[in-house]
Amino acid sequence: MTKTADATTAAAATEPPRSTTYRPAHPLHLYRTVGVLMRGPKDPTMLVDGTTLWRASRTPEGVATLALRQSSDGIHATAWGPGADWALTQLPALCGADDDANGFDASTLIDAGHPFLADVARRTVGTRLTRTDLVFDSLASAVIEQKVTSFQAFGAWRALITRFGERAPGPTPRPMFAPPTIEGWRLIPSWAWHRAGVEPPQSRAIVRAAERGQRISDVVLAARTGAERDRILTSLPGIGAWTSSETRIRALGDPDAVSVGDYHLAHEVGFALTGSRVDDDGMLALLAPWAGHRHRVIRLILASGVREDRRGPRLAPEDHRRR
Protein backbone atom coordinates (compact mmCIF):
# COMPACT_ATOMS: atom_id res chain seq x y z
CA MET A 1 0.00 0.00 0.00
CA THR A 2 1.28 3.48 -0.80
CA LYS A 3 1.83 6.22 1.78
CA THR A 4 -1.08 8.14 0.25
CA ALA A 5 -3.37 5.13 0.66
CA ASP A 6 -2.13 4.67 4.23
CA ALA A 7 -2.91 8.30 5.02
CA THR A 8 -6.37 8.07 3.44
CA THR A 9 -7.23 4.91 5.39
CA ALA A 10 -5.93 6.37 8.64
CA ALA A 11 -7.94 9.55 8.15
CA ALA A 12 -11.07 7.57 7.33
CA ALA A 13 -10.62 5.48 10.49
CA THR A 14 -11.01 8.61 12.63
CA GLU A 15 -14.18 9.74 10.87
CA PRO A 16 -17.59 8.77 12.25
CA PRO A 17 -19.36 5.97 10.40
CA ARG A 18 -21.99 6.72 7.77
CA SER A 19 -25.47 5.29 8.24
CA THR A 20 -28.63 4.92 6.20
CA THR A 21 -31.80 2.88 6.05
CA TYR A 22 -32.67 1.25 2.75
CA ARG A 23 -36.37 0.57 2.30
CA PRO A 24 -36.76 -1.81 -0.63
CA ALA A 25 -39.80 -1.59 -2.85
CA HIS A 26 -39.86 -5.36 -3.07
CA PRO A 27 -39.85 -8.28 -0.61
CA LEU A 28 -36.28 -8.93 0.54
CA HIS A 29 -34.56 -11.66 2.48
CA LEU A 30 -31.21 -10.07 3.26
CA TYR A 31 -29.16 -13.15 4.02
CA ARG A 32 -30.45 -15.25 1.11
CA THR A 33 -29.73 -12.35 -1.25
CA VAL A 34 -26.34 -11.09 -0.09
CA GLY A 35 -25.14 -14.22 1.71
CA VAL A 36 -24.42 -16.03 -1.57
CA LEU A 37 -21.32 -13.85 -1.89
CA MET A 38 -19.70 -15.48 1.14
CA ARG A 39 -16.79 -17.72 0.15
CA GLY A 40 -16.99 -20.32 2.90
CA PRO A 41 -17.72 -20.08 6.65
CA LYS A 42 -14.37 -18.41 7.42
CA ASP A 43 -14.44 -15.85 4.61
CA PRO A 44 -12.36 -12.87 5.81
CA THR A 45 -14.53 -10.50 3.76
CA MET A 46 -17.93 -11.56 5.13
CA LEU A 47 -19.50 -12.91 8.29
CA VAL A 48 -22.84 -13.15 10.03
CA ASP A 49 -22.89 -12.18 13.69
CA GLY A 50 -26.31 -12.64 15.24
CA THR A 51 -28.71 -10.58 13.14
CA THR A 52 -25.97 -8.50 11.49
CA LEU A 53 -24.33 -9.30 8.17
CA TRP A 54 -20.83 -7.80 7.89
CA ARG A 55 -19.09 -7.25 4.56
CA ALA A 56 -15.64 -5.82 3.79
CA SER A 57 -14.93 -4.72 0.24
CA ARG A 58 -12.55 -2.63 -1.82
CA THR A 59 -14.65 -0.02 -3.54
CA PRO A 60 -13.46 2.37 -6.28
CA GLU A 61 -13.04 4.92 -3.47
CA GLY A 62 -11.17 2.68 -1.05
CA VAL A 63 -11.86 0.02 1.56
CA ALA A 64 -15.28 -0.08 3.18
CA THR A 65 -16.92 -2.15 5.89
CA LEU A 66 -20.69 -2.58 5.86
CA ALA A 67 -22.84 -3.76 8.75
CA LEU A 68 -26.34 -4.69 7.57
CA ARG A 69 -29.32 -5.52 9.76
CA GLN A 70 -32.83 -6.21 8.53
CA SER A 71 -35.86 -5.04 10.47
CA SER A 72 -39.51 -4.37 9.74
CA ASP A 73 -38.77 -0.88 8.43
CA GLY A 74 -35.92 -1.79 6.08
CA ILE A 75 -32.21 -2.55 5.96
CA HIS A 76 -30.23 -0.57 8.50
CA ALA A 77 -26.72 -0.05 7.14
CA THR A 78 -23.63 1.41 8.77
CA ALA A 79 -20.38 1.87 6.86
CA TRP A 80 -16.81 2.68 7.81
CA GLY A 81 -13.74 3.56 5.77
CA PRO A 82 -12.86 5.73 2.77
CA GLY A 83 -15.29 3.76 0.60
CA ALA A 84 -18.22 4.14 3.00
CA ASP A 85 -20.21 6.57 0.85
CA TRP A 86 -19.75 4.41 -2.25
CA ALA A 87 -20.83 1.29 -0.36
CA LEU A 88 -23.99 2.96 0.91
CA THR A 89 -24.82 4.33 -2.54
CA GLN A 90 -24.39 0.85 -3.98
CA LEU A 91 -26.44 -0.80 -1.20
CA PRO A 92 -29.73 -1.06 -3.16
CA ALA A 93 -27.99 -2.99 -5.96
CA LEU A 94 -26.33 -5.22 -3.36
CA CYS A 95 -29.81 -5.94 -2.00
CA GLY A 96 -31.21 -6.80 -5.43
CA ALA A 97 -32.89 -3.55 -6.45
CA ASP A 98 -31.58 -4.01 -10.01
CA ASP A 99 -32.87 -7.57 -10.26
CA ASP A 100 -35.40 -7.35 -13.10
CA ALA A 101 -37.67 -10.38 -13.28
CA ASN A 102 -39.75 -9.02 -16.16
CA GLY A 103 -40.33 -11.80 -18.65
CA PHE A 104 -40.17 -14.52 -16.03
CA ASP A 105 -43.48 -16.14 -15.14
CA ALA A 106 -43.35 -18.81 -12.43
CA SER A 107 -46.52 -20.38 -13.85
CA THR A 108 -44.47 -21.56 -16.83
CA LEU A 109 -42.69 -23.87 -14.41
CA ILE A 110 -46.03 -25.55 -13.73
CA ASP A 111 -46.83 -25.75 -17.42
CA ALA A 112 -43.45 -27.40 -18.00
CA GLY A 113 -44.24 -30.05 -15.40
CA HIS A 114 -42.21 -28.64 -12.50
CA PRO A 115 -44.78 -27.40 -9.96
CA PHE A 116 -42.29 -27.91 -7.13
CA LEU A 117 -40.16 -25.09 -8.59
CA ALA A 118 -43.15 -22.78 -8.77
CA ASP A 119 -43.70 -23.53 -5.10
CA VAL A 120 -40.04 -22.70 -4.35
CA ALA A 121 -40.45 -19.41 -6.23
CA ARG A 122 -43.47 -18.59 -4.08
CA ARG A 123 -41.69 -19.48 -0.82
CA THR A 124 -38.48 -17.59 -1.67
CA VAL A 125 -40.01 -14.45 -3.13
CA GLY A 126 -37.65 -12.28 -1.05
CA THR A 127 -34.55 -13.85 -2.56
CA ARG A 128 -33.11 -11.38 -5.06
CA LEU A 129 -30.08 -11.50 -7.38
CA THR A 130 -27.37 -9.39 -5.78
CA ARG A 131 -24.77 -7.37 -7.66
CA THR A 132 -21.58 -5.89 -6.22
CA ASP A 133 -20.32 -3.91 -9.26
CA LEU A 134 -16.82 -5.08 -8.20
CA VAL A 135 -15.82 -6.99 -11.30
CA PHE A 136 -12.17 -7.73 -10.59
CA ASP A 137 -12.70 -9.18 -7.12
CA SER A 138 -15.50 -11.39 -8.46
CA LEU A 139 -13.23 -12.49 -11.30
CA ALA A 140 -10.36 -13.30 -8.93
CA SER A 141 -12.52 -15.35 -6.59
CA ALA A 142 -14.02 -17.28 -9.52
CA VAL A 143 -10.59 -18.06 -10.99
CA ILE A 144 -9.40 -19.38 -7.61
CA GLU A 145 -12.40 -21.75 -7.66
CA GLN A 146 -11.53 -23.24 -11.06
CA LYS A 147 -11.11 -27.04 -11.06
CA VAL A 148 -10.80 -27.49 -7.29
CA THR A 149 -13.13 -28.34 -4.43
CA SER A 150 -14.91 -25.58 -2.55
CA PHE A 151 -12.87 -26.49 0.52
CA GLN A 152 -9.61 -25.85 -1.35
CA ALA A 153 -10.83 -22.68 -3.03
CA PHE A 154 -12.21 -21.11 0.13
CA GLY A 155 -8.97 -21.89 1.97
CA ALA A 156 -6.92 -20.26 -0.79
CA TRP A 157 -9.17 -17.18 -0.83
CA ARG A 158 -8.86 -16.85 2.93
CA ALA A 159 -5.07 -17.20 2.87
CA LEU A 160 -4.55 -14.65 0.10
CA ILE A 161 -6.99 -12.05 1.39
CA THR A 162 -5.69 -12.09 4.95
CA ARG A 163 -2.06 -11.97 3.77
CA PHE A 164 -2.32 -9.42 0.94
CA GLY A 165 -5.60 -7.63 1.57
CA GLU A 166 -6.24 -4.67 3.85
CA ARG A 167 -7.64 -4.79 7.39
CA ALA A 168 -11.23 -3.65 7.31
CA PRO A 169 -12.14 -0.59 9.40
CA GLY A 170 -14.89 -0.51 11.98
CA PRO A 171 -15.83 -2.58 15.06
CA THR A 172 -16.00 -5.92 13.27
CA PRO A 173 -16.73 -8.97 15.49
CA ARG A 174 -13.44 -10.51 14.36
CA PRO A 175 -10.63 -9.19 12.15
CA MET A 176 -11.89 -8.81 8.61
CA PHE A 177 -10.03 -7.94 5.44
CA ALA A 178 -10.85 -6.35 2.08
CA PRO A 179 -9.25 -7.79 -1.07
CA PRO A 180 -6.02 -6.30 -2.44
CA THR A 181 -6.01 -3.54 -5.02
CA ILE A 182 -5.79 -4.73 -8.61
CA GLU A 183 -2.09 -3.84 -8.51
CA GLY A 184 -1.83 -5.76 -5.25
CA TRP A 185 -3.18 -8.90 -6.95
CA ARG A 186 -0.58 -8.47 -9.68
CA LEU A 187 2.28 -8.25 -7.18
CA ILE A 188 1.47 -11.39 -5.18
CA PRO A 189 4.67 -13.49 -5.44
CA SER A 190 4.63 -16.97 -6.96
CA TRP A 191 5.55 -18.64 -3.68
CA ALA A 192 2.47 -17.11 -2.00
CA TRP A 193 0.12 -18.48 -4.65
CA HIS A 194 1.76 -21.89 -4.22
CA ARG A 195 1.55 -21.79 -0.44
CA ALA A 196 -2.15 -20.87 -0.65
CA GLY A 197 -2.74 -23.90 -2.89
CA VAL A 198 -3.46 -22.00 -6.11
CA GLU A 199 -2.07 -23.72 -9.20
CA PRO A 200 0.05 -21.79 -11.74
CA PRO A 201 -2.65 -21.65 -14.47
CA GLN A 202 -5.03 -19.94 -12.06
CA SER A 203 -2.47 -17.54 -10.57
CA ARG A 204 -1.27 -16.59 -14.06
CA ALA A 205 -4.85 -15.87 -15.14
CA ILE A 206 -5.36 -13.46 -12.23
CA VAL A 207 -1.97 -11.78 -12.67
CA ARG A 208 -2.48 -11.33 -16.43
CA ALA A 209 -5.93 -9.85 -15.84
CA ALA A 210 -4.48 -7.55 -13.20
CA GLU A 211 -1.87 -6.32 -15.68
CA ARG A 212 -4.75 -4.70 -17.59
CA GLY A 213 -5.70 -2.74 -14.49
CA GLN A 214 -9.07 -1.08 -14.01
CA ARG A 215 -9.84 -1.26 -17.74
CA ILE A 216 -11.36 -4.74 -17.44
CA SER A 217 -13.90 -3.64 -14.84
CA ASP A 218 -14.72 -0.46 -16.73
CA VAL A 219 -15.32 -2.24 -20.03
CA VAL A 220 -17.40 -5.02 -18.48
CA LEU A 221 -19.55 -2.57 -16.53
CA ALA A 222 -20.10 -0.49 -19.66
CA ALA A 223 -21.22 -3.49 -21.74
CA ARG A 224 -24.95 -3.65 -22.35
CA THR A 225 -25.62 -7.38 -22.61
CA GLY A 226 -24.56 -10.58 -20.93
CA ALA A 227 -23.27 -11.89 -24.24
CA GLU A 228 -21.05 -8.84 -24.68
CA ARG A 229 -19.72 -9.16 -21.15
CA ASP A 230 -19.06 -12.84 -21.73
CA ARG A 231 -17.13 -12.05 -24.89
CA ILE A 232 -14.98 -9.50 -23.06
CA LEU A 233 -14.23 -11.78 -20.11
CA THR A 234 -13.48 -14.89 -22.15
CA SER A 235 -11.03 -12.92 -24.28
CA LEU A 236 -8.74 -12.85 -21.23
CA PRO A 237 -6.12 -15.61 -20.95
CA GLY A 238 -7.26 -18.41 -18.65
CA ILE A 239 -10.88 -17.21 -18.49
CA GLY A 240 -13.44 -19.61 -19.91
CA ALA A 241 -17.22 -19.87 -19.95
CA TRP A 242 -17.52 -21.07 -16.34
CA THR A 243 -15.40 -18.28 -14.88
CA SER A 244 -17.14 -15.64 -16.97
CA SER A 245 -20.54 -16.85 -15.83
CA GLU A 246 -19.55 -16.92 -12.16
CA THR A 247 -18.09 -13.42 -12.45
CA ARG A 248 -21.25 -12.05 -14.06
CA ILE A 249 -23.42 -13.70 -11.41
CA ARG A 250 -21.46 -12.25 -8.49
CA ALA A 251 -20.56 -8.82 -9.84
CA LEU A 252 -23.57 -8.07 -12.03
CA GLY A 253 -26.45 -10.25 -10.88
CA ASP A 254 -26.85 -11.69 -14.38
CA PRO A 255 -30.21 -13.55 -14.39
CA ASP A 256 -29.32 -15.59 -17.48
CA ALA A 257 -25.77 -16.74 -16.65
CA VAL A 258 -25.24 -20.51 -16.77
CA SER A 259 -21.99 -21.90 -15.40
CA VAL A 260 -21.23 -24.39 -18.16
CA GLY A 261 -18.38 -26.71 -17.21
CA ASP A 262 -19.31 -26.95 -13.53
CA TYR A 263 -18.50 -30.33 -11.96
CA HIS A 264 -21.98 -30.77 -10.46
CA LEU A 265 -24.40 -28.25 -11.95
CA ALA A 266 -25.53 -30.08 -15.09
CA HIS A 267 -26.15 -33.24 -13.05
CA GLU A 268 -28.21 -31.33 -10.49
CA VAL A 269 -30.28 -29.50 -13.09
CA GLY A 270 -30.87 -32.68 -15.06
CA PHE A 271 -31.88 -34.71 -12.01
CA ALA A 272 -34.23 -32.01 -10.73
CA LEU A 273 -35.99 -31.55 -14.07
CA THR A 274 -35.92 -35.08 -15.50
CA GLY A 275 -34.85 -37.45 -12.73
CA SER A 276 -31.66 -38.28 -14.64
CA ARG A 277 -28.23 -36.76 -15.07
CA VAL A 278 -27.47 -34.73 -18.18
CA ASP A 279 -24.35 -33.12 -19.62
CA ASP A 280 -23.87 -29.42 -20.29
CA ASP A 281 -25.65 -29.56 -23.65
CA GLY A 282 -28.56 -31.34 -22.03
CA MET A 283 -28.69 -28.73 -19.27
CA LEU A 284 -28.78 -25.90 -21.79
CA ALA A 285 -31.60 -27.62 -23.68
CA LEU A 286 -33.62 -28.06 -20.48
CA LEU A 287 -33.15 -24.42 -19.50
CA ALA A 288 -33.87 -23.03 -22.98
CA PRO A 289 -37.58 -22.29 -22.28
CA TRP A 290 -36.46 -19.74 -19.69
CA ALA A 291 -33.86 -17.93 -21.80
CA GLY A 292 -33.09 -14.62 -20.19
CA HIS A 293 -33.72 -16.06 -16.73
CA ARG A 294 -31.82 -19.35 -16.76
CA HIS A 295 -29.77 -18.50 -13.68
CA ARG A 296 -32.97 -17.60 -11.88
CA VAL A 297 -34.31 -21.10 -12.58
CA ILE A 298 -30.99 -22.63 -11.47
CA ARG A 299 -31.26 -20.75 -8.18
CA LEU A 300 -34.75 -22.19 -7.69
CA ILE A 301 -33.45 -25.69 -8.39
CA LEU A 302 -30.62 -25.30 -5.89
CA ALA A 303 -33.02 -23.87 -3.29
CA SER A 304 -35.46 -26.75 -3.79
CA GLY A 305 -33.25 -29.27 -2.03
CA VAL A 306 -33.86 -31.86 -4.75
CA ARG A 307 -30.65 -33.88 -4.93
CA GLU A 308 -29.58 -37.15 -6.44
CA ASP A 309 -28.50 -39.74 -3.90
CA ARG A 310 -24.73 -39.77 -3.55
CA ARG A 311 -23.22 -42.64 -5.55
CA GLY A 312 -19.71 -42.72 -4.19
CA PRO A 313 -17.19 -41.06 -1.90
CA ARG A 314 -16.51 -37.37 -2.00
CA LEU A 315 -13.72 -36.13 -4.23
CA ALA A 316 -10.55 -36.14 -2.15
CA PRO A 317 -8.67 -32.84 -2.43
CA GLU A 318 -5.17 -33.21 -3.83
CA ASP A 319 -2.52 -31.07 -2.20
CA HIS A 320 0.09 -29.93 -4.74
CA ARG A 321 2.03 -27.66 -2.41
CA ARG A 322 4.67 -30.26 -1.50
CA ARG A 323 5.69 -30.71 -5.12
N, C-alpha and C positions, 0 to 999 in steps of 0.2 A: 504494500500500500504506500502511496506517496505521502509526503509531508502535508500536502494540501488536503488530501483525503483524510488523513489523521486529524487535522485541525477542524475540518468540517464535521467529522463524526464526534469529536470531543465537544464542539460547540453545541451540536444537536442534543448531546446527552444531558446538557444543563438546561435545555429548554423544557417547558412543561409539555406534557403529552397533548395531542390533538384528539378530540372526541366528536362523534356524530352518532345519530340514530338513523339507520336506513329502514324505511318502511316500504317493503316490496308491494307491488300492485298485484302480486300473484302468490299463491300458496308456496311456502318455502320451508324445507327441512334443511337447516343449516349444515348439520354434520354430513348427511347423505350427499349434499351438493358439493361442499368444499372438501370434505374428508377424503374424497377419492384422490386428492393430490398428495396425500401422505405416502411416503416411500418406506413403509415398514413401521413397526411399533416403536422403534428407537430413532426415527427420523429427526436429525438435529434441526430441521427447518420447520417442523410442525409437531404439535402435541395437543392432547385434550386433557384438561385439568378440571375435573368436576363438570360444570356447565359451560366452561370457557374453552374456546378453540383458539390456540395460539399459532401464529404463522410468522416466520421470518423470511424476508425476501430481499433481493437486490433490485430496486426499482431504477428507472432511468435517472432519478434524482438522488440515489444513494440508498443505503440500507434502511429498512423499515421493519418494525415489529408491530403486528396487529393482534389485538385481543378481541375476540368476537363472542358475544353472548346473546342468545335468542330469548326474547320474552314476548308477552302478548302484544306489545306495542311496536315490535320491530327488532332489528338487529342492532344492539348497542356495540359500537366499535370504538376502541381507543388505540392510538398509534403513537409510536415513539420513533425517533431517528430522523435523519435528513430527508428520507423518502416518505415521511408520515403523510404529508398532504397528498402526494401522488397515490399512496395506498388507499386513502380514504376516498379520493375521487374515483378510483378504480373499483371500489367495493361493490357497487351494484353489479358490475360485470362478473366479479368473483362469485357473487350470490346468484348468478343465472339470469340477470335482467335482460341480457342479449339473446337468451335462448328462445328462438323463434320456432314454435311448433306448428305454424301454419302449413297446411298441406298434409299433416299427419292426423289420421282419424283412427282412434283405437278400435272402432267398430269393425274396421277392415281386418283386424286380427281375428275377430269372431268369424267373419265371412271366410277367412282363410283356414278355419278349423283350429284356431288356437285361442279358445276362450280364456284359458288360464292366463295368457299374457294380457288380455284386456282387463282381467281382474287385477293383475299386478299393476297395470297402468293406473287403475282407479285407486289402489291402495297406496301408491307412491307418487301421488299427484304433486307433492311438494318437492320432489327430487328434480332439480334443474341441472342443465349442463353448464358447468363453471368455465370461465376463461380467465387466465392470468395476464395475458398480453405480454408475457415474459418468454419470448420465443427461444432464446439461447439456452436458458436454464432447463426448459422443457426438452429441448433437443439433447442436451448433455445427459440428462437423467435417462432418456429413452435409449441413447447409445449405450450407456452403461448396462442397460438391461438386455442388450442383444445376446441371444444364444446362451444365456446362463439361467440358473434358477433365481427365483425372487429372493431367496435367502442370500445368495451370493451378491446379487445386484444391490440389495438394500445395505449389505455390509460395506460394499465398496463406496456407495454414495455417502454413507455415514463417515467412513474414514477420510474421504477426500474433502468433504465439506467442513468437518471439524478441524482438519489440518490446514486447509488452504482458504477456507472461507473467513468471514468476519463475524466476531461476536455480536450477537443481536442486542440492541439497547432495550431498556425497559425492565420491569420487575418480573422477568420470566420465571416460572416455577422451577426450572432447571436451566443450566446454560444452553442457549440455543445459538445457532449460527446461520448466517445468510450465505448463499453461494459466492464463490469468487467473482471478480469482474471477468469480462471476456478475456482481457489480457492476462488475468490471473490463471484462467484455465489453460491458456497457451503456454504459460511458464511452468506448469507443474512438471517436475523432472521425471524421467523415465522410471527411475527406481521407485518413485512414490506410486505411480500407476501400478507397477508390478507388486509392490507391497500391499496395495489395496485389493489386489486380485483382478485387476482390469487387464485384459489381454491386449497385445500391441495393435491389432486391427481396430479395436474400439478406441484406444487412447489416441491413435493417429487420426481417426475420424474427428474426434473432438478438437484436437490441436489444429488440424487443417481448417476446420470450420472457424475456430477462434482466430486464425490468421486473417480471415476476412472481416473481422471486427463487427461493429454494429450494423454493417450493411445487410447482413443476412436477416436480422430481425426487422429492419426497416422495410426491406423488399417484401418479406412474407406478410407483414402487417398491411402493407399497401395493396397486396393482391386482392382481387375481388371474389375469386371463386376457390373452392377447395381443390379443384383440378389444377389451377394455376399455382397454388401454394405447394401442391404435391410435386409439380414439375420443378419448381425452384429448389425444394428441399432435396429431391432425389438427384439433382444435378451435382450435389456435393459428394466428394469421395467418401465412400463407406456408409452412405445413407440410402437405404432401400425403402421399399413400400411400407414395411412394418414400422420402421423408425419415423418415417414421415407421418403416418397415420397417428401414431402415439403422440407425436409432437403437436399435431393439429388438434387432437382431442384435449390435451392438457393446456396448451397455450391459447387456443382459439375456440374451444367448445364446439368443434365441428360436428354437427348432428349426423353427417353422412359418412364419416371416416370408418373404414373397416381395416383392421390390422391383419392384413393378409400375411401369412408366413408365421403366425403365432403357433406355438407348440400345441396348445390346447383348444384355441377358440373355435376352429372349424368343427372339431369333434363335439364341442358343447352345443354349438348352434344346431348342428345336424341332429344330435340326439334329442334336443328339446323340441325341434320342429317335426322330426320324422321318426324318432325312436332309434335311429341308426347313425353311426358316424358318417361324415362326409369329408371330402378334401376341400381345399380352398375354392376350387371352381364350383363345387357343389354348394358351398356356403354362399358364394356370391349369387348363384342361381336362386337359392331359397330366399335371400334377402331382397332380390330384385323388385318385388312388388312394392317395397317401401323405399325406393330410390329417393334420395334426399334426406332420409331419416333412418338410414340403416344402423348407424351407431345407437340411435335412440332405441331401436328394437333390440339390439345386442344388450344394451343396459337392462332392458326389461327381462331378457332371458337370464342374464346373470343374477338379477334380483329375485327371480322366481324360485331359485333353489333346486331346480330340476337338474339332476346330475346323473350321469352314467355311473353304475357301480364300478369301483376301482378294480382293474383286472390284474394288477401286479404291483410290485414294490415301487415306492417313490424313486424318482431319478436321484442317484447319489451324486452330490456335487463333487467335481474333480478340482483339486487344489493344484494349480500350476506354479505356485510361487516358489517351490523348492527346486524348480528346474534351472 
